[in-house]
């Protein structure tokens, strides 16, 4: 399949994956399967998956956990560091991957560094070429227009200025953190942030192009919701159908 024919895919985790659920590999396995499915070079035995740990300050322990999880014979693991950067051509690194995995952490610091290094444009180009983009929390927020963030302290603040590959708002940890849902309702109702999605820990939105394809979960109790203004000073929430990935386990 040529690069231009590859599907453009984004997997946005509200929480979970190896960074939050080290003993539950379902979402990580799902991302790896997408990497295999969309591999640009079908002659290779192993899919290539690249970690971008900027939001953690390139935390060594999380990087080591990623490298263990995606070591051969599962995949070829790669890490793209911006602290102590050693890669001169970031776009070339991304083009070689089948999937990119972005960690949670400080969203605003991550986005600022990406723009400083030109990684924002390189990621958009990689998506256009069919590299699977995936991430958790900050690593999911980044693909959208808006969110709420604790980058400025413990009180959540609205964030505008994500990469905008996907339209609207993305809120992670929806029922896992007490501030998330009430603030989402208020900000959408007053128009401070656009309509969008609230996603639990253990749930992920899967986009084909810019269309939501499905919601998958590593926990049968996790879910995702579409949140919009009701036009009367309030908001509406619609639960989205979700598929528990555990049903696929041998």
Buried (B, 14 or more C-beta within 10 A) or exposed (E): EEEEEBEBBBBBBBBBBBBBBEEBBBBBBBBBBBBBBBBBEEEEEBBBBBBBBBBBBBBEEBBEBBEEBBEEEBBBBBBBBBEEEEBEEBBEBBBBBBBBBBBBBBBBBBBBBBEEBEBBBBBBEBBEBBBBBBBBBBBBBBBBBBBBBBBEEEEBBBBEEBBBBBEBBBBBBBBBBEEBBEBBBBBBBEEBBBBBBBBBBBBBBBBEEEEBBBBBBBBEEBBBBBBBBEEEEEBBBEEBEBEBBEEEEE
